[in-house]
């Protein structure tokens, strides 16, 4: 009987969290999928179209294809550049030197700035006529001039550079925490055996930081899939849809064009893409531990 009381007590404590989880996560997800099966403007009666919205997006919507392509480019750049820069900063700032606490805070500070504020800062940085970047290049005697945000060839990468500045500090902090878990004894033993700094980093440091890499990898992919604020603040998906993301296209369909069914379909596709990428990766890495 005592065991049963303890079980009911545990259920009682878990029940509030379960209710919140169901009402905030599970039910909205299934309801969103339900809405994606309809043609609906949010006001009038819903017209059932089955998987028609999904078919339209993949077969007759070039902007949606551009959005997926841009999100994939963003994720690749994030994994190649953001992770690399964050890891390099973490390794450097993990060493003992005077002022390292200041530099840790200096590189982390942009992460606490609101994304819309970051977009305002970088909009002025990219301003063609008197923005810092063009003005700095011209002060060096160069006739360099670039319309960063209005040029479809550079706009996406310009936004990514601004985002890199803003988010690299968060990943750096995670890597710094992971570096604290590396065994000092293992590093000293490898040094005695004649292993250089690169070999120690590859064969000792990285394996000890496996869990950290999993967390950083997952968080960066999720952030890359749902990037919204900085894109809306700098280009709002333009010029000519060249910086359209799945999140911005979802917003446009739902609130600009009053096509709630189609916008919800884009949201469901975003969730499925994240599940297909993240779940297998985490499952695979967890088995190797």
C-alpha positions as CSV (number, residue, x, y, z in Angstrom):
1,X,0.0,0.0,0.0
2,X,2.9,2.3,0.7
3,X,4.2,1.8,-2.8
4,X,0.8,2.7,-4.3
5,X,0.7,5.9,-2.3
6,X,4.1,6.9,-3.5
7,X,3.1,6.1,-7.1
8,X,0.0,8.3,-6.8
9,X,2.0,11.0,-5.2
10,X,4.5,11.0,-8.0
11,X,1.7,11.1,-10.6
12,X,0.2,14.0,-8.7
13,X,3.5,16.0,-8.9
14,X,4.0,15.2,-12.5
15,X,0.4,16.0,-13.5
16,X,0.7,19.8,-13.7
17,X,3.8,19.5,-15.9
18,X,2.1,16.9,-18.1
19,X,-1.0,19.2,-18.5
20,X,1.2,22.1,-19.5
21,X,3.2,19.9,-21.9
22,X,0.1,18.5,-23.6
23,X,-1.6,21.9,-23.8
24,X,1.4,23.9,-25.1
25,X,3.3,21.3,-27.2
26,X,1.4,18.1,-28.1
27,X,-2.1,19.4,-28.7
28,X,-1.0,22.4,-30.8
29,X,1.2,20.2,-32.9
30,X,-1.6,17.8,-33.8
31,X,-4.0,20.7,-34.3
32,X,-1.6,22.4,-36.6
33,X,-1.4,19.2,-38.7
34,X,-5.2,19.1,-38.7
35,X,-5.3,22.7,-40.0
36,X,-2.7,21.9,-42.7
37,X,-5.3,19.6,-44.3
38,X,-7.6,22.5,-45.0
39,X,-7.8,25.6,-47.2
40,X,-8.6,28.3,-44.7
41,X,-8.1,32.1,-44.4
42,X,-8.6,32.0,-40.6
43,X,-12.1,33.5,-40.7
44,X,-14.4,31.7,-43.2
45,X,-15.4,28.0,-43.2
46,X,-12.6,25.5,-43.7
47,X,-12.4,23.6,-46.9
48,X,-10.9,20.1,-46.7
49,X,-8.2,19.5,-49.3
50,X,-6.3,16.6,-47.7
51,X,-2.6,16.7,-48.6
52,X,-3.3,19.2,-51.4
53,X,-1.4,22.0,-49.6
54,X,1.6,19.8,-49.3
55,X,1.4,18.8,-53.0
56,X,1.1,22.5,-54.0
57,X,4.1,23.5,-52.0
58,X,6.4,20.9,-53.5
59,X,5.1,20.9,-57.1
60,X,3.8,24.4,-57.8
61,X,5.5,26.9,-55.4
62,X,8.9,28.1,-56.4
63,X,9.2,30.4,-53.4
64,X,8.8,27.4,-51.1
65,X,11.6,25.6,-52.9
66,X,13.8,28.7,-52.5
67,X,13.0,28.8,-48.8
68,X,14.1,25.2,-48.3
69,X,17.3,25.8,-50.3
70,X,18.1,28.9,-48.2
71,X,17.5,27.0,-44.9
72,X,19.8,24.2,-46.0
73,X,22.5,26.7,-47.0
74,X,22.0,28.4,-43.7
75,X,22.4,25.1,-41.8
76,X,25.5,24.1,-43.7
77,X,27.1,27.5,-43.1
78,X,26.1,27.3,-39.4
79,X,27.7,23.9,-38.9
80,X,30.9,24.8,-40.9
81,X,31.4,28.4,-39.6
82,X,29.5,29.0,-36.4
83,X,30.7,25.7,-34.8
84,X,34.3,26.2,-36.0
85,X,34.5,29.8,-34.8
86,X,32.9,29.0,-31.5
87,X,35.2,26.1,-30.9
88,X,38.3,28.1,-31.8
89,X,37.2,30.9,-29.4
90,X,36.5,28.4,-26.7
91,X,39.9,26.7,-27.0
92,X,41.7,30.1,-27.0
93,X,39.7,31.5,-24.0
94,X,40.1,28.3,-22.1
95,X,43.8,29.0,-21.7
96,X,45.0,31.0,-18.7
97,X,46.0,34.6,-19.6
98,X,45.3,38.0,-18.2
99,X,42.0,39.4,-19.2
100,X,40.4,36.2,-20.4
101,X,37.2,36.8,-18.4
102,X,36.8,40.1,-20.1
103,X,37.1,38.5,-23.6
104,X,34.7,35.7,-22.6
105,X,32.1,38.4,-21.8
106,X,33.0,40.4,-24.8
107,X,32.4,37.6,-27.3
108,X,29.3,36.4,-25.4
109,X,27.7,39.8,-25.2
110,X,26.1,39.9,-28.7
111,X,24.2,36.7,-27.7
112,X,22.1,38.6,-25.2
113,X,21.1,41.3,-27.7
114,X,17.6,40.9,-29.1
115,X,17.7,39.7,-32.7
116,X,15.7,42.6,-34.0
117,X,18.2,45.0,-32.4
118,X,21.0,43.0,-34.0
119,X,19.3,43.5,-37.4
120,X,19.0,47.3,-36.8
121,X,22.7,47.5,-36.0
122,X,23.8,45.5,-39.0
123,X,21.4,47.3,-41.3
124,X,23.4,50.5,-40.6
125,X,26.6,48.5,-41.0
126,X,25.5,47.4,-44.5
127,X,24.1,50.8,-45.6
128,X,25.6,51.3,-49.0
129,X,26.4,55.0,-48.9
130,X,27.6,55.7,-45.3
131,X,27.6,52.2,-43.7
132,X,30.7,51.2,-41.7
133,X,31.8,48.3,-44.0
134,X,31.8,50.3,-47.3
135,X,33.2,53.4,-45.6
136,X,36.0,51.4,-43.9
137,X,37.0,49.9,-47.3
138,X,37.0,53.3,-48.9
139,X,39.1,54.8,-46.1
140,X,41.8,52.2,-47.0
141,X,41.9,53.8,-50.5
142,X,39.7,51.2,-52.2
143,X,36.9,52.0,-54.5
144,X,35.0,49.1,-53.1
145,X,31.2,49.5,-53.1
146,X,28.6,46.8,-52.4
147,X,24.9,46.9,-51.9
148,X,24.9,44.1,-49.4
149,X,21.2,43.7,-48.6
150,X,19.7,44.7,-52.0
151,X,21.8,42.4,-54.0
152,X,20.3,38.9,-54.3
153,X,23.8,37.4,-54.7
154,X,25.1,38.7,-51.4
155,X,22.0,39.3,-49.2
156,X,21.7,35.8,-47.7
157,X,25.4,35.7,-46.8
158,X,25.3,39.2,-45.4
159,X,22.4,38.2,-43.1
160,X,24.3,35.1,-42.0
161,X,27.4,37.1,-41.2
162,X,25.3,39.3,-38.9
163,X,23.7,36.3,-37.3
164,X,27.2,34.7,-36.8
165,X,28.3,37.7,-34.9
166,X,25.2,37.5,-32.7
167,X,25.0,33.7,-31.9
168,X,28.6,32.5,-31.9
169,X,29.0,33.5,-28.2
170,X,26.3,31.0,-27.1
171,X,28.0,28.1,-28.7
172,X,31.3,29.3,-27.4
173,X,30.0,29.2,-23.8
174,X,28.8,25.6,-24.4
175,X,32.2,24.5,-25.7
176,X,33.9,26.2,-22.8
177,X,31.8,24.2,-20.4
178,X,32.6,21.1,-22.4
179,X,36.3,21.8,-22.2
180,X,36.1,21.7,-18.4
181,X,35.2,18.0,-18.6
182,X,38.3,17.0,-20.4
183,X,40.6,14.9,-18.2
184,X,43.8,16.8,-17.3
185,X,45.4,13.4,-16.4
186,X,44.7,12.1,-19.9
187,X,46.1,15.2,-21.5
188,X,49.3,15.0,-19.4
189,X,49.7,11.3,-20.2
190,X,49.4,12.0,-23.9
191,X,51.9,14.8,-23.6
192,X,54.4,12.4,-21.9
193,X,53.8,9.9,-24.7
194,X,54.9,12.6,-27.2
195,X,51.5,13.6,-28.6
196,X,51.4,17.1,-30.1
197,X,48.7,19.7,-29.4
198,X,46.7,18.7,-32.5
199,X,46.8,14.9,-31.7
200,X,45.8,15.6,-28.1
201,X,42.9,17.8,-29.3
202,X,41.6,15.2,-31.9
203,X,42.1,12.0,-29.8
204,X,41.4,13.2,-26.3
205,X,39.6,16.6,-26.2
206,X,37.0,15.9,-28.8
207,X,36.0,12.5,-27.5
208,X,35.6,13.9,-24.0
209,X,33.3,16.6,-25.5
210,X,31.0,14.3,-27.3
211,X,27.9,15.3,-25.3
212,X,28.7,19.0,-25.9
213,X,29.0,18.5,-29.6
214,X,25.6,16.8,-29.6
215,X,24.0,19.7,-27.8
216,X,25.6,22.4,-29.9
217,X,24.8,20.5,-33.1
218,X,21.2,20.0,-32.2
219,X,20.7,23.6,-31.0
220,X,22.3,25.1,-34.1
221,X,20.2,23.1,-36.5
222,X,17.0,24.0,-34.7
223,X,18.0,27.6,-34.7
224,X,18.9,27.4,-38.4
225,X,15.6,25.9,-39.2
226,X,13.5,28.5,-37.4
227,X,15.7,31.6,-38.0
228,X,13.2,34.5,-38.4
229,X,13.9,37.8,-36.5
230,X,17.1,38.8,-38.1
231,X,15.9,38.0,-41.6
232,X,12.7,39.9,-41.1
233,X,14.6,42.8,-39.6
234,X,17.2,43.1,-42.5
235,X,15.4,42.0,-45.7
236,X,11.9,40.5,-44.8
237,X,12.7,37.8,-47.3
238,X,13.8,40.0,-50.2
239,X,15.1,41.1,-52.5
240,X,13.1,39.1,-54.9
241,X,12.6,36.3,-52.3
242,X,16.3,35.6,-52.3
243,X,16.5,35.5,-48.5
244,X,13.1,33.8,-47.9
245,X,13.2,31.2,-45.2
246,X,10.7,28.6,-44.2
247,X,9.8,30.6,-41.1
248,X,9.4,33.9,-43.0
249,X,7.4,32.2,-45.7
250,X,5.2,30.6,-43.1
251,X,4.6,34.1,-41.6
252,X,3.8,35.6,-45.0
253,X,1.4,32.9,-45.9
254,X,-0.4,33.1,-42.6
255,X,-0.5,36.8,-41.8
256,X,0.2,38.7,-45.1
257,X,-1.8,36.6,-47.5
258,X,-4.3,35.2,-44.9
259,X,-3.6,31.7,-46.1
260,X,-3.6,30.0,-42.7
261,X,-3.8,26.5,-44.1
262,X,-0.8,26.9,-46.3
263,X,1.2,28.7,-43.6
264,X,0.5,25.9,-41.1
265,X,1.5,23.3,-43.8
266,X,4.9,25.1,-44.0
267,X,5.2,24.9,-40.2
268,X,4.5,21.2,-40.2
269,X,7.1,20.6,-42.9
270,X,9.6,22.5,-40.8
271,X,8.9,20.2,-37.8
272,X,9.3,17.1,-40.0
273,X,12.6,18.3,-41.4
274,X,14.0,19.0,-37.9
275,X,12.8,15.5,-36.7
276,X,14.4,13.8,-39.7
277,X,17.7,15.5,-39.1
278,X,18.1,15.7,-35.4
279,X,16.5,12.5,-34.1
280,X,18.7,10.1,-36.2
281,X,21.8,12.1,-35.3
282,X,21.2,12.1,-31.6
283,X,20.2,8.4,-31.7
284,X,23.4,7.5,-33.6
285,X,25.7,9.5,-31.3
286,X,24.0,8.1,-28.2
287,X,24.7,4.5,-29.3
288,X,28.4,5.3,-29.7
289,X,28.7,6.4,-26.1
